[in-house]
Amino acid sequence: MRALHRRTLRAGTAAALALCLAVLAGCGNGDDAADGTVTLDFLSLAWQAESVTAYQALVDEWNEANPDVQVRYVQGSWDNIHDQLLTSFMGGEAPDIIHNDASDLTDFANGGYLADLTGLLPESLVEDIPQQAWDTTAYEGGTYGVPFLQEPRVLVANTRLLEEAGVRVPTPEDPWTWDEFEEVSADLTRDTDGDGDTDTYGVAWSMKEPVTQSVNLSLSTGGRIFDREDGENVIRFGDDESAVAELISRQVNEDGTAPRSSLGMSGSDTLPGFFADRYAMLPLNFSFRQQVDQQAPDDFEWSVLPMPSGGGEDGLAQGVAPQTLSVAEDAEDQQAAADFIAHLTRAEHAMDLARGDWMLPTSETALADPSLNTAEHGWRTGVELAAHLRPSPVLGVRGYPEWKDKIATPAFQEFYSGAFGLSELRGRLRDDGNRVLDRYQR
């Protein structure tokens, strides 16, 4: 498994410390009872009721079958998880088994807080997860997490509006190109009452958090943004990297096929307008289908479509940072903790967890199961996109959090809103960004 590179640890804030102590109270590095029973703490970040139930059921199943190694379920939160874990690691109170995502692992592996799982996992599990997923959890020759859930970005579309416009419906085998997507967005943009104002926009780009999707979607046009040169991370922002960002800017500022008002929204914020025919298509993470299903009016019909293709060998490629399961370096029994992770990620269990989170399992066996290969709610579209998912270019980049927060987020937001042009965006992302990365690589 190829190594990734670390990114910088961030100090915990007082608020994160308080939340960490509340969530992780009682967590340690496993407890040995007088009768020899080992108790391991499992920090779960599941939050949907269906997902929490699935995790708890698997913990109960393990505990019934393994009386000598008991697992204690600890409910955590995705809010400030990095700072929560850092505080617990530094205080010697980290949970033994940790649910997180791949963007955090190189921090903690570099700090010596996570166990190298090489040799601790069954070969059947290692072989069932593709190498491109394992690449997201590798660091300097070690493996510091099991990547078990992932999700592509997809287009959630108003089926009726697509049919009324008479546009071709794309599939993973025959997707829209980015050029076709622009044309379709124009076809779907309507002034229905003739008053000169747009009533339906072809697409709404939710860019409250613009960096991850801007970086990950650039893979479809051959972009990387982060590259390696002479053993160091560097930022590039040439034509391949900027193609998707330029398209989004055109749709907002020139074509009028995407509203400027959605740029400050989260994905959830765009749903009311979607249900009211204000937006015909929404680029959303795959798991948002659950919110669409739960919140849509009874007579509302929606479809799941692949994001457009950049053509060539990159095509439908996009970056991801899977959810992961890791073992603390200080865990009392690392092998037992790894065995529990293997239990959670067995193909039949991975399917339960994926359905609970409306995400995709990385397990190739689970992905092939007929229960996931169904047209309902777009599951089959997601499964067909799984082969095109690649490690996000941001993984392992030292200085990425500072670049994202201080430079890239405001730069992308201002560019998309039309405050400045492409030349200024290139300068901020590349020139200012490389100065940030250089400080982390001296």
Secondary structure, DSSP 8 states (H G I E B T S, - for coil): ---B---------HHHHHHHHHHHTT--S-EE-TTS-EEEEEEE---SHHHHHHHHHHHHHHHHH-TTEEEEEEE--STTHHHHHHHHHHTT---SEEEEEHHHHHHHHHTT-B---TTTS-HHHHHHS-HHHHGGGEETTEE--EEEEE--EEEEEEHHHHHHHT-----SSS--BHHHHHHHHHHH-B-TTSSSS-SBBS-----SSHHHHHHHHGGGGT--SEEEETTEEEE--SHHHHHHHHHHHHIIIII-SS-GGGGG--HHHHHHHHHTTSBSEEEEEGGGHHHHHHHS-TT--EEEEE--B--TTTTT-EEE--EEEEEBTT-S-HHHHHHHHHHHTSHHHHHHHHHHHT-EES-HHHHTSTTTS-SGGGHHHHHHHGGGEEE-TTTT-TTHHHIIIIIIHHHHHHHHHTSS-HHHHHIIIIIIHHHHHHHH--
